[in-house]
Amino acid sequence: MTEARYWHDAGNGRAACDLCPHACEMGEGQTGRCGVRQRRDGVLEAAGYGRLSSMQPDPIEKKPLYHFHPGATIFSIGGWGCNFSCDFCQNWSISQRADLSAEPVAPEDVVQAARRAGSSSVAFTYNEPLVGIEYALDCSQAARAAGLATVLVTNGYLRPEPGRDILALTDALNIDIKSMNEEFYRRYCKASLAPVLAFARQAAQTGCHVEITCLLIPGLNDAPADVDRLANWISDNLGRHTPLHLSAYFPRYRMNVPPTDAQALETAARLCEQRLDYVYLGNVASHVGRDTLCAKCGAVLIARHGYAIDTVGLLDGVCAACGQIPPIVLPAASATENNGKAANNERP
């Protein structure tokens, strides 16, 4: 048994979880909303520790991360459970259930598998990785010791203290902001918006590379006012250099709303481009929001064809046309003199 971090004894034989804003309290044998944190033998157990649903190499663009180690292979692992209950969940078969029967995979074994796959980084993804934060912390420490970068793909629903601990061991994140409407979070995700925004700010302030994804669902979170509010919030709080991925929704799990139209995504992208330098489209075939363009001169820096990329306009990490340093973190083998750190949003 692996005892969980971030909990306290609530009295009356109950454990109070301090990991996320739900603040679940569990009696003996009960689990929290995530399905993988359980009261057992008087303590709170990280019942999902090391029990993986997926383990494989991926293109890093699939996370999606477009400005962190572009073109690299990332070793992706997923567990079970989630602290959201989204009606439109795209990975519901692993996030809305917990199969805890498998033997745990040791963090050192994850690192060895990543190195065998030729990966420069490890991603915690597929389900919500932070409900298994104990495993993410241990794997991140092992990855850092082996010279690998660490990536989180997360809904960002976490309290500040565990957020501080995991962000200290995280190089890059893709954070899912599902809507800028609190009622949307409450009705369709059974959660709330404010903690997600606070975590995104915390990640940026920690110095992590941050990209944002929003799944646009027709009639629910794609109104121009909502999209504009998202772009404004990102620009004001994370910086206009922060990449935003607008992703097409397809009917999944409990939701049968028709899929997102490509034209609607393109319209949303053009609206966001008024406040953000880098807006991309996902789950759709479109020339809009595909390539990375220089924010200063408009030259193509990275051309994309599916998950394949061509750094046509980057020369030693800068725009070959105008010399602008884009906010792109390169792998160590191709890092520039500043060790591949991204430029800030102050443009010459």
C-alpha positions as CSV (number, residue, x, y, z in Angstrom):
1,M,0.0,0.0,0.0
2,T,1.2,3.5,-0.9
3,E,0.0,6.1,1.5
4,A,-1.3,9.2,-0.2
5,R,0.1,12.6,0.4
6,Y,-2.1,15.7,1.1
7,W,-4.7,14.4,3.5
8,H,-5.6,14.7,7.1
9,D,-7.8,12.8,9.7
10,A,-11.2,14.4,9.7
11,G,-12.3,12.4,12.8
12,N,-15.1,9.9,13.1
13,G,-13.0,7.4,11.2
14,R,-12.9,9.6,8.1
15,A,-10.0,10.8,5.9
16,A,-10.2,14.2,4.3
17,C,-8.3,14.6,1.0
18,D,-6.4,17.8,0.5
19,L,-5.4,17.3,-3.1
20,C,-8.0,19.0,-5.1
21,P,-10.9,21.5,-4.4
22,H,-13.5,18.7,-4.0
23,A,-12.1,18.0,-0.5
24,C,-13.6,14.5,-0.4
25,E,-14.1,12.9,3.0
26,M,-14.0,9.1,3.0
27,G,-14.9,6.4,5.5
28,E,-13.1,3.0,5.6
29,G,-13.2,1.4,2.2
30,Q,-14.6,4.4,0.4
31,T,-12.9,6.3,-2.5
32,G,-13.0,9.9,-3.5
33,R,-14.7,11.2,-6.6
34,C,-11.5,10.4,-8.6
35,G,-11.9,6.7,-7.9
36,V,-8.2,6.2,-7.0
37,R,-7.8,7.7,-3.5
38,Q,-9.2,5.3,-0.9
39,R,-9.5,5.2,2.9
40,R,-8.0,1.9,4.1
41,D,-6.6,0.7,7.4
42,G,-6.8,4.1,8.9
43,V,-5.0,6.1,6.2
44,L,-5.7,7.5,2.8
45,E,-4.2,5.2,0.2
46,A,-3.0,6.2,-3.3
47,A,-4.7,3.1,-4.7
48,G,-3.9,3.9,-8.3
49,Y,-0.1,4.2,-7.7
50,G,1.8,2.8,-10.7
51,R,-1.3,1.0,-12.1
52,L,-1.2,2.1,-15.8
53,S,-3.8,2.1,-18.4
54,S,-1.4,3.1,-21.2
55,M,2.3,3.4,-21.8
56,Q,3.7,4.2,-25.2
57,P,5.8,6.7,-27.2
58,D,3.9,9.5,-29.0
59,P,4.7,12.6,-31.1
60,I,4.9,15.5,-28.7
61,E,2.5,17.4,-31.0
62,K,-0.2,14.9,-30.0
63,K,-0.4,16.2,-26.4
64,P,-0.8,18.9,-27.9
65,L,2.5,20.8,-27.4
66,Y,3.6,22.8,-30.4
67,H,6.3,25.0,-28.7
68,F,8.1,22.5,-26.5
69,H,10.6,20.1,-28.1
70,P,8.9,20.3,-31.5
71,G,9.2,17.1,-33.5
72,A,10.4,15.0,-30.5
73,T,9.1,11.7,-29.3
74,I,7.6,11.8,-25.8
75,F,7.0,8.7,-23.7
76,S,3.4,8.9,-22.5
77,I,1.9,7.1,-19.5
78,G,-1.7,7.1,-18.3
79,G,-3.4,5.8,-15.2
80,W,-7.0,5.6,-14.1
81,G,-9.6,8.0,-12.8
82,C,-10.3,11.7,-12.9
83,N,-11.6,14.4,-10.5
84,F,-14.0,15.7,-13.2
85,S,-17.1,14.0,-14.5
86,C,-17.4,15.6,-17.9
87,D,-20.4,14.6,-20.0
88,F,-18.3,14.9,-23.1
89,C,-15.2,13.1,-21.9
90,Q,-13.1,12.0,-24.8
91,N,-11.2,9.4,-22.7
92,W,-14.1,8.2,-20.6
93,S,-13.1,4.5,-20.7
94,I,-10.1,5.2,-18.5
95,S,-11.0,8.4,-16.7
96,Q,-14.4,7.5,-15.5
97,R,-13.4,4.1,-14.1
98,A,-10.5,2.6,-12.2
99,D,-9.0,-0.8,-12.9
100,L,-6.7,-1.3,-9.9
101,S,-6.0,-5.0,-10.6
102,A,-2.8,-4.6,-12.5
103,E,0.7,-4.8,-11.0
104,P,2.2,-1.4,-10.4
105,V,5.0,-0.2,-12.8
106,A,7.9,1.2,-10.9
107,P,9.0,4.8,-11.7
108,E,12.5,3.5,-12.7
109,D,10.9,1.1,-15.2
110,V,9.0,4.1,-16.8
111,V,12.3,5.9,-17.2
112,Q,14.0,2.9,-18.7
113,A,11.2,2.4,-21.2
114,A,11.3,6.1,-22.2
115,R,15.0,5.9,-22.9
116,R,14.6,2.7,-24.9
117,A,12.0,4.5,-27.0
118,G,14.4,7.3,-27.7
119,S,12.2,9.9,-25.9
120,S,13.5,13.2,-24.5
121,S,10.7,13.5,-22.1
122,V,7.9,11.7,-20.2
123,A,4.3,12.8,-20.3
124,F,1.6,12.1,-17.7
125,T,-1.5,12.1,-19.8
126,Y,-4.7,10.3,-21.1
127,N,-6.6,10.3,-17.8
128,E,-6.2,13.1,-15.2
129,P,-2.6,12.4,-14.0
130,L,-2.8,14.6,-10.9
131,V,-5.3,12.3,-9.1
132,G,-2.2,10.1,-8.9
133,I,0.1,12.8,-7.9
134,E,2.3,10.6,-5.7
135,Y,3.3,8.5,-8.8
136,A,3.7,11.6,-10.9
137,L,6.1,13.0,-8.3
138,D,8.2,9.9,-8.0
139,C,8.3,9.4,-11.8
140,S,9.3,13.0,-12.3
141,Q,12.1,12.8,-9.9
142,A,13.4,9.6,-11.6
143,A,13.0,11.3,-15.0
144,R,14.9,14.4,-14.0
145,A,17.7,12.3,-12.6
146,A,18.0,10.5,-15.9
147,G,18.1,13.8,-17.9
148,L,14.5,13.6,-19.2
149,A,12.0,16.4,-19.3
150,T,8.6,16.1,-17.7
151,V,5.2,17.1,-19.1
152,L,1.7,17.2,-17.6
153,V,-1.5,17.1,-19.6
154,T,-4.1,18.1,-17.0
155,N,-7.4,19.7,-16.2
156,G,-5.5,21.8,-13.6
157,Y,-8.0,21.1,-10.8
158,L,-5.5,21.1,-7.9
159,R,-4.9,23.0,-4.7
160,P,-1.9,25.3,-4.4
161,E,0.3,23.2,-2.1
162,P,0.4,20.0,-4.2
163,G,0.6,22.3,-7.2
164,R,3.8,23.8,-5.9
165,D,5.3,20.4,-5.4
166,I,4.5,19.0,-8.8
167,L,5.3,22.1,-10.7
168,A,8.8,22.2,-9.2
169,L,9.4,18.9,-11.1
170,T,7.5,19.9,-14.3
171,D,9.0,21.4,-17.5
172,A,5.9,21.8,-19.6
173,L,2.1,21.6,-19.3
174,N,-0.9,21.6,-21.5
175,I,-3.8,22.7,-19.3
176,D,-7.4,22.2,-20.4
177,I,-9.6,25.2,-19.9
178,K,-13.0,23.9,-20.8
179,S,-14.8,27.2,-20.7
180,M,-14.7,30.6,-19.2
181,N,-18.2,30.1,-17.8
182,E,-18.6,28.9,-14.3
183,E,-22.0,27.4,-15.0
184,F,-20.5,25.3,-17.8
185,Y,-18.0,23.8,-15.3
186,R,-20.7,23.1,-12.7
187,R,-23.2,21.6,-15.1
188,Y,-21.0,19.6,-17.5
189,C,-17.9,18.9,-15.5
190,K,-19.2,18.8,-11.9
191,A,-16.3,21.1,-10.9
192,S,-15.5,24.8,-10.9
193,L,-13.5,27.2,-13.0
194,A,-11.5,29.4,-10.5
195,P,-9.1,26.7,-9.3
196,V,-8.2,25.8,-12.9
197,L,-7.3,29.5,-13.7
198,A,-5.3,29.8,-10.4
199,F,-3.3,26.6,-11.3
200,A,-2.6,28.0,-14.8
201,R,-1.3,31.2,-13.3
202,Q,0.8,29.2,-10.7
203,A,2.3,27.1,-13.5
204,A,3.3,30.2,-15.5
205,Q,4.7,32.0,-12.5
206,T,6.8,28.9,-11.6
207,G,8.5,29.2,-14.9
208,C,7.0,26.1,-16.6
209,H,6.2,26.2,-20.3
210,V,2.4,26.4,-20.6
211,E,0.1,25.8,-23.5
212,I,-3.7,25.9,-23.2
213,T,-6.4,23.7,-24.9
214,C,-10.1,24.4,-25.2
215,L,-12.5,21.8,-26.7
216,L,-15.2,23.9,-28.4
217,I,-18.6,22.3,-28.2
218,P,-21.3,23.8,-30.5
219,G,-23.9,25.8,-28.6
220,L,-22.3,25.2,-25.2
221,N,-18.9,27.0,-25.0
222,D,-18.3,28.4,-28.4
223,A,-20.1,31.7,-28.3
224,P,-17.9,34.6,-29.5
225,A,-18.1,36.3,-26.2
226,D,-16.9,33.2,-24.4
227,V,-14.1,32.6,-26.9
228,D,-13.0,36.3,-26.6
229,R,-13.0,36.1,-22.9
230,L,-10.7,33.0,-23.0
231,A,-8.2,34.8,-25.3
232,N,-8.3,37.9,-23.1
233,W,-7.7,36.0,-19.9
234,I,-4.8,34.0,-21.4
235,S,-3.2,37.2,-22.8
236,D,-3.6,39.2,-19.5
237,N,-2.6,36.4,-17.1
238,L,-0.2,34.1,-19.0
239,G,1.0,36.3,-21.8
240,R,0.0,36.8,-25.5
241,H,2.9,34.4,-26.4
242,T,1.1,31.5,-24.8
243,P,-0.1,28.9,-27.4
244,L,-3.8,28.2,-27.5
245,H,-5.2,25.0,-29.1
246,L,-8.8,25.2,-30.1
247,S,-9.9,21.6,-30.5
248,A,-12.9,20.1,-32.4
249,Y,-15.4,18.2,-30.3
250,F,-16.9,14.8,-31.3
251,P,-19.8,13.1,-29.6
252,R,-18.5,10.9,-26.8
253,Y,-19.7,9.4,-23.5
254,R,-22.9,11.0,-22.4
255,M,-23.1,13.9,-25.0
256,N,-24.5,13.6,-28.5
257,V,-24.3,17.3,-29.6
258,P,-23.2,17.4,-33.3
259,P,-19.4,17.7,-33.9
260,T,-17.7,21.0,-34.1
261,D,-17.7,22.5,-37.6
262,A,-14.3,23.4,-39.1
263,Q,-15.5,26.9,-40.1
264,A,-16.6,27.6,-36.6
265,L,-13.1,26.7,-35.3
266,E,-11.5,28.9,-37.9
267,T,-13.8,31.8,-37.0
268,A,-12.9,31.3,-33.3
269,A,-9.2,31.2,-34.1
270,R,-9.3,34.5,-36.0
271,L,-11.0,36.1,-33.0
272,C,-8.4,34.8,-30.6
273,E,-5.6,36.0,-32.8
274,Q,-6.5,39.5,-32.0
275,R,-5.1,38.9,-28.5
276,L,-2.8,35.9,-28.9
277,D,0.2,35.4,-31.1
278,Y,-0.1,31.6,-31.5
279,V,-3.5,30.0,-32.0
280,Y,-3.8,26.4,-33.3
281,L,-6.6,24.1,-34.4
282,G,-6.9,20.5,-33.4
283,N,-9.0,17.4,-34.5
284,V,-9.8,19.1,-37.8
285,A,-8.2,19.4,-41.3
286,S,-7.6,23.1,-41.9
287,H,-4.8,25.4,-43.1
288,V,-5.8,27.8,-40.4
289,G,-4.0,27.3,-37.1
290,R,-1.7,24.6,-38.5
291,D,1.8,26.1,-38.9
292,T,3.8,28.3,-36.4
293,L,4.4,31.7,-37.8
294,C,6.8,34.4,-36.6
295,A,4.9,36.8,-34.5
296,K,7.0,39.7,-35.8
297,C,7.3,39.1,-39.6
298,G,4.8,36.3,-40.3
299,A,7.3,33.9,-41.8
300,V,6.6,30.2,-41.4
301,L,8.8,28.9,-38.6
302,I,7.4,25.3,-38.3
303,A,5.4,23.7,-41.0
304,R,3.1,20.8,-39.9
305,H,1.7,17.9,-41.9
306,G,-0.3,15.9,-39.4
307,Y,2.1,15.1,-36.5
308,A,5.2,15.5,-38.8
309,I,7.0,18.9,-38.7
310,D,9.6,20.8,-40.7
311,T,11.4,23.6,-39.0
312,V,11.7,25.5,-42.3
313,G,12.1,29.0,-40.8
314,L,14.2,28.4,-37.7
315,L,17.9,28.9,-37.8
316,D,19.7,28.2,-34.5
317,G,16.5,28.8,-32.7
318,V,15.6,32.2,-34.2
319,C,13.5,33.3,-37.1
320,A,15.7,33.0,-40.2
321,A,13.8,35.9,-41.9
322,C,14.0,38.6,-39.2
323,G,16.0,37.3,-36.2
324,Q,13.1,37.2,-33.8
325,I,13.5,34.7,-30.9
326,P,10.2,32.8,-30.8
327,P,8.9,31.3,-27.5
328,I,9.8,27.8,-28.5
329,V,11.7,25.4,-26.1
330,L,14.0,23.3,-28.2
331,P,15.3,19.8,-27.2
332,A,18.7,19.9,-25.6
333,A,20.5,18.6,-28.7
334,S,19.3,21.6,-30.7
335,A,19.1,24.2,-27.9
336,T,20.4,27.7,-28.5
337,E,22.9,29.6,-26.4
338,N,20.2,30.3,-23.8
339,N,19.7,26.5,-23.3
340,G,16.5,26.5,-25.3
341,K,14.5,28.6,-22.8
342,A,11.6,30.4,-24.4
343,A,11.7,34.1,-24.9
344,N,9.1,36.1,-23.0
345,N,6.4,38.1,-24.6
346,E,8.4,41.3,-24.9
347,R,9.0,41.8,-28.6
348,P,11.7,44.0,-30.0
